[in-house]
Amino acid sequence: MAEKRVQRRLAAIMVADIVGYSRLIETDEARTLAAIREIRSQVLDPLIASHKGRIVKLMGDGAIVEFGSVVDAVACAVALQQGVTVHQAEVSLESGIVFRVGINLGDVVVEGDDLLGDGVNVAARLEALAEPGSISIADTVHQQLAGKTDFAFEDTGEHTLKNIAQPVRVWRWAREPAPAPVGAPPLPLPDRPSIAVLPFDNLSGQVEETYFSDGITEDIITGLARFRSLFVIARNSSFAFRGKPIDLARIGRRLGVSYLLEGSVRRQGNRLRITAQLIDASNGAHVWADRYDRGLDDIFAVQDEVAQMIAATLFGRIQEVDVRRSAQKPTDSLTAYDCLLRGLAHFRAYGEDENQQALEMFERAVQLDPRYALAHSYRALVRVTMHGSATAAVEVLDEVYVEARRAVELDPQESRCHRILSTICLYRREYDIAEQHVGQAFNLNPNDPDAMMQKGRLLAMRGRPAEALICLDTAVRLNPLYPPWYNAHFGIAFYSLRRFEAAAQAFKRMVSPGVWSRARLAACYGHLDHANDAQAVVAEILRLKSDFSIEEYMRTNVLLERDEDRELLREGLIKAGLPA
């Protein structure tokens, strides 16, 4: 009998998978399955059809899809991620459907309607590497995209994939930065030298080392921010341009700065190489450049050296800050510093158990260096976050307060320690102490937008909303691509000023809003007599928390200091139709 001939063909394979599927099913099986069916019928199936794809296999938590064109496969994946984001915009972060996607171009074995072989296996491994809501593609796919699409991908280096013999270079989809409002004028340049530090490139060859280059970038930003004669853009605004094909002049205009700093980090063994280039954003000219080849033990000295050189270059000499104080070495343990950076990377992520992993890293940093102030501060902050922040038990608030206070004692010149202590004091309803420490945080680092935003939140909570808005606007100028949580503080200030329409718009800009922000939005609609809008929000609140009551909400979730502000909120909640 003649041997059956194996059929092969070259194909672009997309593997899509739902993040945290088992958890979602366990939490609410009916709602999750209904949402998946709706996404498939309204988003996935139409996109696959319009991009000439073929579903090879459909699983409960994902799909394998074949395309004849790499461009069609990538365009479909990008449209899928964007479509799912829009579809799930009103769903809480905990309950929302989020996909990971991997795409490979390779040889596949045809077996009936099924496809087998390394071409499919690599796509599945790439999907597992992708971040929630993102796309990972093989280098073979990226090469085929050249000049054919406007999609931006960033190189994450070579990866060794499970059961795949040869390493694969992987590229990650980089979402575009938030666009400027239509018709918005360019941001005016500040009245002092202004700079944005772009994320330093990780040249270590391993994507998992990115946290280290990001940490060095952030520490340089912090070092620069201490100089009052400089205007320094916040981390998340400058990091939004990572891997984007945007010219430097446009970035300078978008952020409203005169200068940009870019560079790279390479860590090999016990050696470290940092390069840095200071660029005039108006014309792309290099103002200054340098390279630092040092042992890892000198990392903090290099960071300070870069910050001081830039400051000196921009305004001639450092006048208002004691250099020795600003260059204070935070820890003698490089391993503790490494753990802190890993913890921060987890703390800022959105995957499952990220806070728990961050806590483990911060605890390890404290064990390695019990006098490491920032590690103590962030351990206290992540602990209170895991326990519900303002709703945390008194015992937890007492414990994290002691640790945050200890951090300030260990390093009274570190602004972030004061900022975190202020946050915990606010959760404890200790308003005077909270204001004292957020003021100290700003004095130590006048370019910290989160400290300014927190000061605005505190002033709004204390019944000084007009002052609060000044702080909030200043924070946004320091951080033009500000994170969505800033909107909540604008909403509180507008609400206290009885500007309910503006407050409602602020709360509506929240991403994946929970019960706290939805209740605030409902109160706005209550005062505005928008009955239908209020009813829709109330229904969603009760779906998320069936035993919701105004009394419990006011007692556990509301940090407003003045009785009149609390009564104004209570009145709005009642008008919206929420249960007493």
Secondary structure, 3 states (H helix, E strand, C coil): CCCCCCEEEEEEEEEEEECCHHHHHHHCHHHHHHHHHHHHHHHHHHHHHHCCEEEEEEECCEEEEEECCHHHHHHHHHHHHHHHHHHCCCCCCCCCCCEEEEEEEEEEEEECCEEECHHHHHHHHHHHHCCCCCEEEEHHHHHHHCCCCCCCEEEEEEECCCCCCCCEEEEEECCCCCCCCCCCCCCCCCCCCEEEECCCEECCCCHHHHHHHHHHHHHHHHHHHCCCCCEECCHHHHHCCCCCCCCHHHHHHHHCCCEEEEEEEEEECCEEEEEEEEEECCCCCEEEEEEEEEEHHHHHHHHHHHHHHHHHHHHCCCCCCCHHHHCCCCCCCHHHHHHHHHHHHHHCCCCCCHHHHHHHHHHHHHHHCCCCHHHHHHHHHHHHHHCCHHHCCHHHHHHHHHHHHHHHHHCCCCHHHHHHHHHHHHHCCCHHHHHHHHHHHHHHCCCCHHHHHHHHHHHHHCCCHHHHHHHHHHHHHHCCCCCCCHHHHHHHHHHHCCCHHHHHHHHHCCCCCCHHHHHHHHHHHHHHCCHHHHHHHHHHHHHHCCCCCHHHHHHHCCCCCCHHHHHHHHHHHHHHCCCC
